[in-house]
Amino acid sequence: MLNIVGGYTCQKNSLPYQVSLNVGYHFCGGSLISDQWVLSAAHCYKPRFQVCLGEHNIDVIEGDEQFIQAAKIIPHPNYNDSTADNDIMLIKLNSPATISSRVSTISLPRSCPTAGTQCLVSGWGNMLSFGSKFKYPSLLQCLDAPVLTDTACHNSYPRKITSNMFCLGFVEGGKDSCQGDSGGPLVCNGELQGVVSWGFGCALKGKPGVYTKVCNYLDWIQETIAAN
């Protein structure tokens, strides 16, 4: 997702919950929600991959990283790949992460996001707008943006927004997330409110980013973790 077009390089290790899903290369983001579980997007599903924690520069081994195989990969049972509804996935790590100042968990939300709230979205997505010319940054990128009203979200994507989705960003374009960090975190007031899901292009006018609404899945997350 993330292109963080119009964003900035995050302060090193300032987002200790951010993870990279890796199959020899970074393909999606995710968020550490307990020492053994990561939350990401169902459209990031692959049958096997490694989870990289404590990353800042994904092209260089900096010494703070932890690399742990995914032991269980559990997309939401009602994920619909044509509508992107229920685009959420849990990943159980093969062994617990070592919690430190550079690797730690993010809280799940206690309530759903409200329009106007400023949030932080992050990832290693491509930094050029308009399609084919992909330029992927090595350093973790950040973007501060507001939650949009449901009306603005529906108007941007008529008949495509379900009750499990919300929009973030700037309807005027120029800042948004794009290809490359699907599954990554959207954090508001210290809580994981969104998972990067989809959007039309990158930073296009009237096309904000669309995120899975984590607050709708608290029971599923709790039950899945308890059963596995």
C-alpha angles and dihedrals in degrees: 000000000000120000093158090209107179092012132112140236109276118237107266113275092351091127101052092169094062114106135182122222108217139190095172086307134044110267107160143006130236144174130244107232098169134002090272106028135072127190119215140144123293091227087065090066117139123161092243138008144141126255115222116202131185092031126154105150104034093193096058134053100235098177102249097080128112119202114199129171118238107248097185127018112194119180116192108276091231097048109140112201094196096054097023089228114157091016096174134114138183123217123196114208119230089235131008118274117246104246114224140142088284099042119042142131132269121223121248114238123272092203138010122276119271126217114264095027111136112234138180122233121186144182149112099272129143117291102208122084125223111050128272105044101080118188112178117199121225093212124069110264127214134199129187113209140153129252108250125225117263088246093056090045094051091044091054092050110022114208092355103090116089127192087263094063137070135178131237130184143045121320088207091066129226096104126059144106123271145173116338108047109057110151093035127132132276108191126191121183092344095309130109101241101159146031115209104252117158147321138171110269119313126301093341120162112268093006111104123181118273121222136190109249102238094192089070092060104050093111093047091049093048094046094046093050091047092051096048 
